[in-house]
Amino acid sequence: MKRGSLYWYSIVSTSGSRASLFLIVVSLLCFLPGFVSLPAVDRDEARYAQASRQMVASGDWIDIRLQEVPRHKQPAGIYWAQSLFVSLLGENGDAPIWVHRLPSLIAAIASVLLTYWIAIPLVGAGPAFLAGMAMAGSLILGVEARLAKTDATLLATILTAQGVLARVYLSHKLNRPEFLSGRRSYLLPLAFWTALAVGALVKGPLILLFVGFTAVSLAISERSVGFLSKLRPLPGTLWFLAIVLPWYIAIGIRTDGLFYEKAIGFNIVGKISQGHEGHGAPPFTHIAWFWGIFWPGSILFALSLGELWKRRREPWLKFLICWTVPSWIAFELITTKLPHYLLPVFPAIAIATAGVLGSRPWIVRSLPGIRLVKTAQVLLSISSVLSITAIAWKAQGEIFNVAVVAAAILSLLAFSLVFRWSGRALASQNLPGFYCALVFGVISFYWLTYPLIARVPFLWPGPQIAKIIAAESGEERPLLISAGYEEPSLVFNTRTDIVLASGGETARLMAESKGAIAILEKSQLPDFLIRKKELNLVVKEIGEISAANIGGGDLLELKIVKTP
């Protein structure tokens, strides 16, 4: 008997434990490249990591600060999670960036497994496994798994709540009491309200928006809210408040209400009404982003659109539509837009896609459709090979370096295999084989790019600055000043007590100190030199850096000087 991908798919997907283990392995293969080697990324990741480091150092688990500036944008949940790992694996509150990323990695893997868990009663074990694979391979979840931010953790809490809500709805709609029988009748509601509470401590009311839109849309479609009573709303609400209120009350008292003014008035309202921090975009931007950031799931979704429309009234698909459409409309209307905002609805799209494609033995039958998919694969393969080669060249500094040639050859072999594998699966209508080929392509791309990206000095000025400062200061701790370059990764890579000042102020501080090192951005140099001359200050240049400022989206020209 020939043991192809369909054989192995049937072996893995028919066992919950085997499917879960396989999904964990695939998730690790997707998420681990670059997880340790990538430096802290501006701006959000470096902000979260630095604030968590300070939380451990100060022992203050209520207030959140970045240096001396209050950070009143989100609740403390993600800082607690990061601080826990820093306390366990760091030294005196100091830990490398990958330690801060561990909550995101764990939450991303959990999200893949939760997608599989949600999908089982909706579409069956086989398609549920494919939905988990689509989430593991998605580009957007791969990014969030590597960043010490809130979004992967928020996703895991939303999926927990949505999984319970799905079982409550199906129990009512399909008259399937076994979904909530026995211990499930109180354990699942407990999980629902606990997930809501944890989500509210991680990112405020966002979880209530996603889950609330789903529940309200289902109630409207059913013209009844009776099925929601199975969530035990009264004891559940009390449990939710018991978890959430202590910190929310404490931070309100500590800040005299300033936290609520900033978090709600500035952060939430600001994002709705205007392009917050330069991230404004017109409606339908999320639709444009979707095709890239949810690859390879997006191409499978495109193949399933016709069948999804035909089956839109089926209960399982109605639940997924109520999960996806209201939230999508709301976020298209909000002025501020970032690619990860709609990540919590992508599992629903993955389940819907796998549900219709996995329920019948076809992918694409029309010749034009097959040609279109193959053309997309060819273009993607060529662009991937060229991208990997260019990144290797930038990392090594010369085009004919052995590492560059090796990266080009390996990427060419990997994507040739992906093209051949996916093409054969497409021709034989082998959906699991097609899924696996696409995910293998994503894994190959990750392992060939992320380690190289981490080695491109041009992208990471923070570690370069830290290396120069460490070499010059040795065991001493001279006054450290930065003029014009104020990204949070600079603070994370150097010292919490680094002073952020103007060029003229930097010259004054250096003149008054017994020893100082300053980082000067070129726009601050004229003021620094004028003030330096007035003060008869003598400095020595110890380094010069040209690099990209990822957080600011511009180029940096930095000089590093010290007093003799």
N, C-alpha and C positions, 0 to 999 in steps of 0.2 A: 504493500500500500504506500502510495506517495504521500509524504507528510508535508504538505504545504502550509501556507499561512492560515487557511480555513480550518485545517486540522488543529493547529496549535491554538487558534482563536476559540474553538469549541472546548478544548481542554481547559484553557484559562478562564474563560468567561462563565462557565457553568458552575464554578465554585467561588463562593464569596471570598473565602480566604485567599485562594490563588489569585483572583482578580485584584484584590486589595494589595497583595504583595507585589504583583506585577506593576500596578499603578504607582506604588511607592518607588519602585526601582526606576521606572520611566521618569517620574517627577525628579528624582535625584539626578539622573542623567541630564535632565533639562535645566535644573536650577543650580547645580554646583559649579559649572564652569565660570570662573571669575568671582565666585562668591567670597573667597578669601583674598584674592590678589587685587581686585579693584579698589583703588583708594576711595575715601569718602567723597560722595558726589554732592555738588552744590545744586540747589540750596537746601531743599527740605531735608534730605537725609542727614547732612552735616548738622543742621539745626537740631533735629531730634536726638542725634547721637551726643552732641555736646551738652544739651540740656539734661539728658539722662546721666551723663558722666558727672555733671555738677550736682545732680540729685543724690547720687551715691556719696560724693565727697562731702556734701553739706549735711546729709542725713535728714533733709527736709522733704518729706514725701507728699506734701500738700501743694506748696507753691512751685511753679515751674519757671526757671530763669535761664536765659542765654547770656552769659557773663552777668551783668547786673540788671539787664533789661528783662522785665516780666514777659513771659511768653503765654499770653492769654488768648490762644486760638482754638485749642482743643483741650479736652479733659486730660487727666493724668494717666489713663490706663496704659497707653503704649510706653510711656516713660517708666512706669512700674515694671512692665514686662522686660524692657531692655535693662533696667537697673538690676533686676534679679540676676540676669546672666552676667552682667558686669561684676556684681558682687561675688558670684560663684567663680568666674573665670578670669577676672581682672586682678590688678594689684593696686591697692590704695585708690580704688575708683577709676583706675586707668586701664583701658582694654583696647585692643585693635578694633577696627570698624566691623570686622566680620562677627565679632561677639554681639554687637548691637543688632546685627542682621538676623540673628537666630530666631527671634519671634516671627519675623516675616517668612523665613524658610519653613518653619514648622506650620505656620498658618496656611501657607501656599499648598503644602502637601496635604494638609487637612482639607483644604478646599477642593482638591481633586477627589479625595475620598468621599467628601460630602456630596459632591456632584453625582458620583456613582450611587450613593445611598439614596439621594432624592429621586433619581431616575428609575430605580428598580420597580417601585409600585406604579410608576407612570408608563414606562415603555418596556419593562422586562429586563432581565439580567444582561443579555447580549448587547442590546443597544445602550444600556446603562454603562457598560464597560467602555464602549466607543465614546460616549459622552465624556467620561473621565479622561480618556486618552486625548480628546480634543482640548480639554482644559489644560492638561499637563503640557501639551505642545504649544499652547497659545503664546504669542510673543508678549502680550501685555502682562500675563501672569508671570512669565519668565522674568520680566523686568522688575515687577513688584516683589518677587521672591528674593531679589538681590539687594533690595533697598531697605534701610532701617527706617521705615515709615509706618503709617497707620493702615494702608489700604489692603494689604493681604490679610491682616488680622481682622479688619472690619468685614472683609468678604467672608471669612470663616464664620463669624457670628451671624451674618445675614443668611448664609446657607443653612446653618443649624435651624434658625427660626423658620425659613421657607420650607425645609424638609418636614418639620412638624405640621406646618400649615397645609402642605400637600396631602399628608395622610389624613388630617381632619376633613379636608374637602372631599377626598376620594371616599372616605368612610361614609360621608353623607350622600354624595352624588351617586355612587355605585352600590350603596347599601352593603359596604364591606366592613362590618363591625370588628373584624379581626385586626384591622389596622390600629385600633385603639383598645384592644381587649387586655384583660389581666393587668399586669404591672404597667403596661404602656399607657393606660388610662390616666395615670398620674405622673409617670416618668417623662413622657413626651411633653405635656404642658409645663413641667418643671424645666425641661431643657429649653423650651420656647422662651419662657420669661427670663431665665438665666442668660440666654443668648442676647435677648434685648437689653438686659442690664449691662452686660459686658460691652456690647456694642456702643451703648450710650456713654460708657466710661472711656471708650477708645476714641470716638469721634462724634460725640454729642447726638443730636437728633436724626442724623442721616439714616441710621438703621430703622428708625420709626417711619421714615419717609418711604423707603423701599418696601418694607414689610407691610406698612399701612396701606400703600397704594394697591398692593396685591389683595389684601383682605377686603378693602372697600370695593374694588372692582369685582371681586367674586361675589360679594354680597349684592351688588347691583345686578349682576348677571343672573343670580339666583333669585333675586327679589326677596331675599330673606337673610337675616343675620343669625338665625337659630343655630346653624352648624358651628358658629364661632364659640358657642357656649361650651363646647367640648374642650376649649382651651382653659377652662376654669378662670375666667377673667378676674373675679374678685380676689381670691387668694393669690392669683398670679400677679396682679397689680401691686398688692401689698408686698410680695416677695421682691418684685422689681424695685419698688421704692426703698425697701430695706437695704438693698445692695447699692443703689445709686445715691441716695440722699446724703449719707454721711460726708462723702467728699464734696458734693455740690454745696452743702451747707458750710462746710469748713472753708472752702475756697472763697465763698461769698463773704464770710466773716473776716478772713485774713486780708482780703483785698478791698474791703468796704464796698463790695458790689462792682468793682472795676472789671473783674473777670467777665461778668455777664455783659457789661457795656461793650467790651472789646470783642468777646466771642460772638455775641449776637448782633450788636449794632454795627460793628466794623467788619467782622469776618463773614458772617452769614448774609446779612442784608447787603453788604458791599459786593459779594459775589453774584447776588441775584440782580442787582440794579446796574452794575457797571463792570467793566473788564478788570477784575481784581488783580493787582500786581502785574498788569500788562498782558493778562491772559484772556482778553475779550475776543469773541469770535461770533460770526453770524449763525443763524439757525441752519440745520442740516450738516454742521461741521462734524458731529459725531458719526453721522452716516458715512461721510467721506473717510474718516479715520478707521472706521470699523473694518474695512476690507484689508487694511494692512496690519492693524494691531491684533486682530483675532485670527490671523493666518496661523495654521492651515485650516482652522475651522470655518473661516469665511468662505473659502471656495466650496466646501461641502454644503454650507448654508445656501449658497447660490444655486447649487445643483438640486436642492430640495424645495425651492420656493414654490414651484407649481404644485407639488404634492401637499405642502403645508397649507396652501390656500384651499385645496379640495377638502381637507380634513379639519378645517379650523373649528368646526362645531363639536368635535369630540371632546369629552370632559378633560382628558389628560392634557390636550393641547390648549383648551380654554384656560386651564390653570397657568400654563406657561405664557400665554398671551397676556393674561392679567398681570403676571409678574413683569413682563417686558415693556409693553406698550405705554402704560401711564408714566412710568419712570423715564422712559426714553423721551416722551413728549416734554415732560417737565424740564429735563436737562438740556434739551434743545432750545427751550425758551429762556433759560438762565443765561445771562450775558457772559459770565466767566465760564470758560470751557478748557478742560485738560483731558488728555486721552484716557486717563484711568477713571474718570468720573463714573462711567457706565460699566465698569468691570463687574459690579454685582448682578447685572442682567445677562452677562455672557454665558454663565452656566445654563440658564433657561434656553438660550439659543442653541447651545451645544446639545442639550437633551432633546429639544424639538427636532434638530437636524438628524441626530442619531435615531430618533424614534421613527421618522418616516423613511430614512434611507435603510435602516437596519431591519425594517419589518417586511421588506420584499427584496428579492435578489436582483436589484438593478442599481446602477448609478447614473450613467448616461447612455442612452440607446441611439440617439440621433448622431449621424456622422458629423454634422457641423458642431454639435456639442462636444464630441470627442476631440475634434480638431482645435476648438477653442481652449479646452483644458490643456491639451498638449502644448499649444502655443504659449499659454501662461506659464507652464512648467519650464519650457525652454528659456523664456525670457528671465524667469526667476533664477534658474540655474546659472545662466551666463552672468547676471548681475551679482549673484552670490560669490561666484569664483573671482570676478573682478574686484569686488569689495574686500574679500579676504586677502587677495594679493596686495591691494593698495594699503590695507591696514598693516600687513606684515612689512611692507616697504617703509611705512612711516615709523614702525616700531624699531626696525633695524637700521634705518638711515641710508641704505643703499639697495638698489634694485637687484643686483646680482649676488646678494648674500645667500648663503646656503639655506637659512631659515625661510627666506622669501620664496625661493624656488620650491622648497619642501612644502610650504603652505599652499602654493599654487597647484602643485601636483596632487596633494592630498584632497584639496577642495574639488579639483576636476574629477578625481576618481569618485569621491563621495557623491557628488551631484549627478554624475553619469549613472551611478548605481541607482540613485533615487529616481531619475528619469526613466530608466529601464524598468525598475520594479513597479513604479506607479503606472506606467504605460501598459504593462502586462496585466496588472490588476484591473485597470480600466477596461481593457479589451475583454477580459473574462468576467466582468461584472463582479469582481471580488472586492466588496466594500471593506472588510477588515484589512486586506492586503493594501488597499489604497490608503486607508488611514495610517497604517504602520509605516508605509513608504514616506508619507508626508512628515510624520513625526520624526522618523529617522533623519530626514533632511534638516529639520529644525535642530535636532541634537547635534548633528555634524556641524552646522553653522555656529552653534554656541561654543563647541569645543575648539573650533578653529579661530573664532574671533575674540571672545572675551579675554583669554590669556594674553593675546596680542594687544588688545586695547589697553590693558593694564600696564603694558610696557611702553606706551607712547608718551614720552615726557611732556610733549607739547600740550597734552590734555590735562595734566595734573601738576599745576604750579605749587600746590600746598606741600606735597612731599619733597619737592626740590628745595623749597624755602627752608623746610624743617631740617633737611640734611646740611645745608650751609650753616644754619644757626647752630646746630649741634656741634659741627666741626670747629666753629669759632669760639663758642662759649665754654666747651668742655664741662667741668664740674661746677662752674659758676652759673649764676642766674642773673645776667645783666637785664636792665630794663629793656623790654621789648615793645617796639612801637611800629604801627603800620599806618601809612598815610595814603589814602586813595584806594587801597585794596582792602575791602572789609568783608569778604565772603566768609561764611561760617566754617568752611573747610579749613581756612587759615587758622582759626581759633582751635579747631579740633586737632590739627596737625602740629601746632606749636604749643601754646600755653593758654590756659583760661584767663590769666592776668595780662594778656597782651593789650596794649593801649591803642585804641583807634583814634587817630587825630588828623588834623590838617597838616600840610607841609610846614607852615610857619610854626605851628604849635609843636611839631616834632623837633624842630631845631632848638626851641626853647627847652623842651624836656631833656634833650640830649645834653645841652649845656649845663643843666642843673644836676644831672646825675653823675655818679662816679663811674659808670660804665653803661653803655647802651648800644643796642642794635636796632636799626630802623629799616623798614621795607618801604620804598618810595615808588609810587606809581608815577609815570612820566608827567601826568597833568599837575602833580603836586611839586614837581622838582623846582620850577621857577620860584615859588614862594619859599621853599626850603632854602634855596641858595641865597636869596635876598636876606632872609633872617639869619642864616649861618654867617654871612659876612658881617652883619650888624653885631653879632655876638662873638665874633672872632673864634668861631667854633672850628676845630680841626677834626675831620673825619677821614676814614679810610674805606674805600670801596672793597667789599669782599665777595661780591657776586652780582651777576646780571642775568635776568631771566626773561625770555620771550615765550609766551604761552597763551593758550585759549582760556578765557574766563567763561566756563560753561554756564555758571549761574547768571552772569550778566549778558551773555551772548555777544561778547566782543573780544578783542585782542588785548593782551596785557604786555606792557613793557615795564619791567621792574628793576630797580637798582637796590641793592642791599648794602648798607654802610654801617660802620661802627666807630665809636670813639676809641682812640688808641689807649 
